[in-house]
Amino acid sequence: MISKPVIVQSDNTLLLEVNNPDYEDARDAISHFAELEKSPEHIHTYRITPLSLWNAAAMGMNSRQIIESLSKHSRYEIPEIVITTVKEQMSRYGILKLIKKDSRLILTTDENLILTEIISEKKIQPYIAERIDENNVQIKPNLRGHVKQALIKLGFPVEDLAGYDEGDPLEVTITEKTMNRLPFMVRDYQQSAINAFYKGGGIEGGSGVIVLPCGAGKTIVGIGVMDILKTETLILVTNTVALRQWREELLDKTNLAGEQVGEYSGERKEIKPVTIATYNILTYRKKKNEDFVHFDIFMSKNWGLIIYDEVHLLPAPVFRMTSEIQSKRRLGLTATLIREDGMEADVFSLIGPKKYDMPWKILEKSSWIAEALCTEIRITLPEELRVHYSVAQDREKFRISSENWKKTDIIQRIMAHHRGANILIIGQYISQLEEVAHRFRLPIITGSTPISEREDLYAKFRKGEISTLVVSKVANFSIDLPDANVAIQISGTFGSRQEEAQRLGRILRPKPDENRAFFYTIISSNTVEEKFAHNRQLFLTEQGYNYVILNETMFSEKFPESACS
């Protein structure tokens, strides 16, 4: 008899055996309510946290389903303390509700003792107007987001049922054919995501986060929500290139005309029925202690919907503004809820809980995204660099190992192996990228590249006029390069898991022929870069991706030098 793959421990960690035949089923089950922490070769470690349980509750799961799932996959009896934790934390979601009554904002609960405990907290008292009775308190006007933020920090996630203001109407309709007269329809999983957010138009819907892999069409989900709500919409995006891609998609796949869709960026300041703004322009201020110049965009029209693209990158100042506009419907879109600043709870309380999450591997099996083969190539640090490395400070050690000049030879062999492919060479350090671009005579895109030049290079890549691009971290987000099928990562932002996911996402759009993509990471072995590379891979390992590890000897056998000639 084969042992079950999960060991549940009393510290709320779950150990998952990778080489077990039931590994995939168990992984898909527990990833709905637990977070991946470690992913070495044989045993992966997940942790059940309050936030992971509250997100599960918001998606409709209950404690009984979670305990049954654990029992189904657990090798041993589940510790009683874990069962207690699951029941207690799951029950906390919905104990407190925000409702509207006679135009007043009411915090209500059936647990009057909990309410008494909460309103005695100094951090909560500034938001209380009055206690109406033992089960209800009135919240001061316009403090809906603030009180939710404060309460989640106390361990009480609020179920917000206070409803939303109706924005000004706008007839948005998805077309059956694109501008090129090609047939278009929303995919089934995209429609499921739209429905999960909308919830039939009831107060249970209208705010929350949709999690879909890069390349799975998160933009289409946003457009689908606009089609249902038919209201004026503010869309917030990471950069100007993403802004214009959103605009192109809206004009291509809806009935909206060009004069109805505005750009609000460093170059233009248009306010239209649909306005797309960049996070950079929103967080601009003349001096550090002055107000944000462009925050009035949130009040410039009666928006019925605000879409936060790449919500895991939402800047902290925009969170503060979002706390003021909780009466607006809010949709967050992301491939990962991981935030490097640890503000996942703020996403939960201010944008909304996770409403839909589609595992990457399921979409891969359905050919909606490309199959990805991930390879990590470990090379030695040359002796002259090792001397500098040994006496350097930690941050400098990371840079020395990241900029290992031997990586250039590995790049050459990979490009030769994938001759004819559409290749992205991605890195963190501009001098390193410039050196690679110069050696191989390749075009390069960095933060200093003008927007017009970036768009021109991206367009040439899409048309096949150029087959290889060197790109900095500006290409991490919201760049639509559907034919890219090879990515070579030569340096990254320390242990950023979301960056790893975004970079893989650049090559995951479905391919017309062989629906396969190759993701290479080159690191210096026995350095801090190796440790950070492991951290970066955590999220993708949770999604079911395996990394093949090659040392220099193994790599040379698979990618012979003769292929470079």
N, C-alpha and C positions, 0 to 999 in steps of 0.2 A: 504494500500500500504506500502510495506517494504521500509524503508529508505536505501539509498545507504551507503556503509560502510566507505567511506573515507571523511575526512574533510581536505581540502587544505587551509593552512594558509599563510599569506603574508610574513612570515619569512622563507618560503621554507620548512616548515615542513608539514608532512602528518600524520594525526591521523587516525589510522585504527582500526575499531571496531571489536574485535575478535569474539563476539557472533552474528555476522551477517551472514546470510546464504550465502552471496556472499564474505565472508572473504577470502577464499582460492583463488578464481579467482582474486580478487583485489591484494592480497599479491603477487601472481605470476606475475602479470602485473607490479606493481610498483617496485618490487625488481630488475628489469632490469635497472632502471635509478635512484634509490634512495637507501640510506643506512639506515639500522636500527640503531636507537639510544637508544630507551628504549622499554622494553617489559614486563610491569606488566600484571596483569591478564586480564584486559578488553580492554584497549586501547594501541596499539603499536604506537610508534612514529618513523617515517622515516624522513630523510632529503635529499632534492635534493641538491647535491653539484656540483661544476664544474667538479671534477674528475668523479663522477658517470655519469654525462651527456656526458663527453668525451668518456668514455668507451662504453656508449650506442651508440654514434656516430660511433665509431670504429667497432662496431658489426653490423652496417648497419641501425640503427634506425635514424629517423629524428625527428625534433621538432614537426611536424604535428602529427606523430604517438603518441608521448608522450602526447601532449595536448589532443588528442582524447581519449587516455587511461585514463587520469585524468578526463576528462568530463564524461566518461562512468561510473566511480566509485564514483565520487564526489557528496556528498549530497547537497552542495551549489555551487554557482557560483565560478569559479576559480578566485582568485585575479589577477588583471591585471599585477601586479609586478612579479608574478610567471610565467605567460605566457612570459613576457619580458625576464626574467632570462633564461628560457628554450631556447627561440629563440636565444638569444645573445650567450650563452655558447655553444650551439650546433653548431652555425655558426662559432665559433672560431676554431673548429677542421677542419683542411684542408685549412684554410686561408693561412697558411704557409706550403710550401712543400719543401722537400729536393729531388733534382733530380741530376742525373749524366749527364754531357754534355761535350763531348770531354775530358773525363777523369777528368774533374773538378767537384767539389762538389758545387752545386748551391742551395741557398735558394731563392725560388721564390714565388711570390704572385701577384694577380691582384689588391691588395690594396696597391698602392704605398705609400700612406700617413702612413699606418701602418708600412711599411718597413722602412720608414724614421724615424718614432718614435722609432722603435726597435733598429736600428743600432746606434742611438744616446745614447743608454743606456751604461753606463760604463761597466756593467757586460757582455755585448755582444761584445763590441769592440775588445777584445783580440782574438776573433774567426774569425773576418772578414779579408779576404785577400784584397778584393777591391769591390767597387760597380760597377757592369757592366753597369746597366742602372736603370731606375726608378723602375723596377719590379724585379730585380735580383741582388743578391750579391754573390760573391764567398767566400766560407768558406775555411779556411786554412786546409791543408791535415791532416788527422787523428784526426780531432776535431768534427767529426760528432756527437758522443755521448755527448760531452761537450756542444755543442750549443743547442742540444735538451733539455738537463737537465736545462740549463740556461733559455731557452725560456718558458718552462712549469712553472717555478717559476714566470715568468712575466705574466702568464695567457694565453699563446699562445702555445697549444700543436701542435707539428709539425707532419704532415703526411709524413712519411719517404718513399719516392718512389725512393730512390737512388740505389736500387738493392743490389745484394750480389755477393761476389766472389764465383766461383765454387770451391768447395774443391776437393781433390783427390778422384777419384771414388772408390767405394767399393760395390760389389754385395751383397746387403742385401735383402733377400726374406723371407717373412713370410711363414712358412710351414703349410700344411693342417693337419698335425698330429704332436703331441708332441713326445718327446723322448720315452714316454711310449706307443706310438701308439694310443693315444686318439685323437679323432677329435678336431680340433681347428679352430675357425674363429673369426674375429673381429666383435664385436657387432655393431648394427646399429648406436647407439649414439656415440660410439667410432669412427666409420668411419666418422660421421658428424663432430666430433671435428677435425679429421685429415684433412678433406676437408676444414674446416673453416680456419685452419692454412695455408694450402698450397695454397689455392685460385687459383687452376689450374696452379701453377708455375709462376704466374705473379708477378710483383713487389709489388702488394698490399698484397701479402702473404709473408711468410718467417720469420716473427717475431711476437711474441705475446704470450699470456698466455691462457692456457686451464684450466678451473675450473670444477673439477669433485669431487664428494664425495669420501671420503676414502672408499676403497673397490670396487670402480667402475672401476678400471683398468686403472689408469693414465699411468702406465708403458707400457701397450699395445698401448696407443695413441702414446707414444714416439717411440716405435718400429715401429708402422705404418707409422710415418713420416719418419723414417729411410728407410723403405721399398720403399717409394715414391722417396726420394731424392737420395738414393743409393750413399752415400758419407761417407768418414771417419768422425767419430763423437766423440766428447768429451762430456761425461755425468758427471754432478756434483751432488753429493748426500750428505745427511746429516751425514752419519756415515758408518763405515765399514760393519755392518750387512746389511744395505740398499744396499751398493755397491755389496755385494755378491748375494743378492736377484736379483738385476738388471742383474748381470752376468748369474745367473741361468735361468732367464726368456729369455734372449737373446739366450742362447745355447739351451733352450728347444723349443723355438717357431720360430727360424729363421735357416737359413742355415749356420750361422757363426760357425766356428770351435773354439775350446778353445784357440789356439795360436793366434787368431785374436782379442781376447778381453782381454785387460790389466787392471790390478788393480794398482791404484796409491794412496797409503795410507801410514800410518805410518809404515806398515810392508813391503810393496813392492813398487817399483818405476818402473812400466812397462809402456812403451809407445807403444801402438799397434794401428792398424787401428780403433778399437773402444776402447777408454780408459775411465775408470770410476774412478773418483777422488772424495775424500771427501772434504767438505768445511773446515774441520779442518786442513788438510794438506796444503791447499791453503793459509790459513791465518797464517801459522806458520812463525815465524821469531825469530832469536836468541835473539835479543834485541828489545825493543819497538820502538826505533828510527831508526832501520835498515830496509832494503828492505825485502819484502816477498820472501823467498828463492825459492818457487816453482811456481811463477807466469809465468816462462818461458814455462810452459806446454801449455799455450794458443798459443804460437808461435812455439811449438816443431814440429807440423805437420800442413799441410794445411787442417785444419778442414773445412768441408762443413756445419756442424751443431753443435751447442752447446745446450745441454739440461740441464736446471736448474730444478732439482727435488725439490719439496717443496720450490718453489721460494719465498714464504712468509718468509722463514728463511734465505734468501741469505745474507751473511755477508756484511757489508758496504764496506770493502776493495775489495770484488769481484765486487761490483758495479763499483768501480773506474776502475778496469781492464776491465770490460765490456764496459765502455765508449770508450775504445781504440779499440774495435774489432767489431764495428757496421757493418762492411762489411760481417760478418759471420751471417748465419741464426741462430736465437735464439728462442728456445721453452721453455717457463716456464710452469711448471705443479704444481698445488696446489688444495687443497680442499677449501681454503679461501684466498682471497686477503688481508685480514686484516693483518697488520704488527703492532706489539706492539711498534715499533720505529717510526711509522708515515711516513715511506718512500714509501707509495703506489705510489706517483707521480714518484719516481725514477724507480719503476718497470715499470710503464707506458712508460716512456721516454727511458729507456735503454734496457729492455727486450722486451717491446712492449705492446700494449693495449690488453685488454681482447678480445679474439676472439670467445670463446665458453663458455657457462655456463649452466650446466644442474641442475635444482633444485633437491635436494635430494629426496623429497617426490615423484616426478615423477618416479624416478628409483625404489623407494620402491614399488610403486603401480605395477610396471612391474616385481617385484621380482628380479631385478638385484642387489639390496642390501637388507639386512634384515630389517624388521619392528623393530623399536626401541621404547621401552617404558622407558621413563626417569622419575626417581623418586628422589626427594630431601628429605632427612630425617633430620629434625632439632632436635637436642638434647640440653639439658641444659648443661651449664658449671658448674661443681661441685663447691661447695662453696670455697674449698681451692684454686682452680684455679682462681675463680672469684676475690679473694683478690689480687693475683699477677697481674691479668689482669687489675684491676682498676688503678694500679699505674705504669703500664708498658708504654714504648714508643710505638708508632704506629706499627712499624715493629715487635716488640716483642709481641704486642697484637695479631697480626695475627698468629704468631707461637704458642702462648699459646692456642688460640682457635682451630688452625688446629690440634694440637697434643693432644687434649682432649682425655684422656684415656678411656672415656666411649664409644668411637667409636669402640673399640675392641669387646665389647659385641654385638654391632649392626652388625659388620662383621660376627660374629659367627652365628647369627640368619639368615642373608641373605644366608650364605653358606649352612646352614641346609635346608633352604627353597628351594634352588636350588641344592640339592644333586644330583650328577651325571652330573652336568653341567661343562663346561670348563670356569674357572673363572680367571679373572685378577684383582688383587688388586693393585691399582695405587696410588702413592703418591709423595710428594715433598721432605719430610724430611727423610734422611737416618735412623736416630735413630728410628723414628717412624716405618718405614718399617721393620727394623731389629727386633724390638720388636714384630710386628705382625707375621713375619716369624718364630721367635723363639716360640711364644705361640702356633701357629698352626702347627709347624714343616713343614714349606713350603719352597721350594726353592726360592731364591731371586736373582734378577738381578739389579745391580746398575752400576754407571759409572766406578767403580773400578773392576767390574767383567771382567776377561779376555775375549777377543773376542771368543776364542775357547770354553770357558765354556758357554758363552751366546748362541752361535750357537747350542751347545749340548742341552741346556735346551729348547730352542725354538723347536728343532727337536723332543725332547721327548714329548713336549706339543702337537705338531702336530700329533704325532703317538698315542697319548692317554696314554702314559706311565706315565705322570703326568697330573692332571686335574686342578691344581690351581698354579698360579705363582704370586709372589709378585714382582712388577717392579717399578723402579723409572722413572723419566722423560726420561731416555734413550729409553724407549719403546713408547714414544709419536709419533715417526715418522717412517714411511716406514718399519714397522714390519708386516710381513705377517703371521698371525695366524688365518687361515680361520675358524677354529672350535670354536674360543672363542665366547661365547654367553652371558656372564655376565661380566660386569665391575663394580668394587666397587672403587669409587674415594674417598680417605680419606683426601687428601690435594692437593693443587695446587699452581700455580704461580700467586698469587694475582688475578687480574681480567682478566687473559689472555683468550680472546675469542677463539683465534686460538688453544690454548692448549685443551680447552674443545672440540672443533670440532675434533681434532686429536685423543683424547682419546675415544670419541664415535666411531670414525672410526675404532678403533682396533677390534670392535665387529660387524661391519656392513657387512662383506662379506657374501654372500648368504649361507643359511644353507640347507642341503639336505632334512630335514624333516619339522619340524615347523620352518618356515623362520622368526624367531623372536629373538630379542636380548634385554637384560635388562641392563640399565645404571643407577647405583645408585651413588648419591653424598651424603656424610654424612657431615653435618656442625654443628657448635655450634651456637645456636640461640642467638639473641640479642648481637652479637659481630661483629667485622669488617669482619669476615669471611662470614657472611650472606650477607653483602653488596657486597663483591667481588664475591661471588657466583652468585649474580644477574647479575653482569657485565659479568661474564664468559658465561652466558647462552644466551646472546644477539644474537650471530651469529646463534646458533641452533634454536632459536625461529624464526628468520627470515626464516630459512629453513622449518619451519612448525612443529617443534617439540614442544610438550607441556610437562611441568614438573608437575607431581603430587607432591604436598607438603604434607608430613606426619610429624606430631609432634610425640613425644614419645608415647603418648597414642594410637594414630591411628596406629603407627608402631607396637606396642605390640599386637594390635588386629589382624593385618594382618600377622604378623610374630610371632606367639606364642612361648614362651620359651620352651614349651614341645617338639617342633620340633627339638630342639638342642640335645636332649638326644639320 
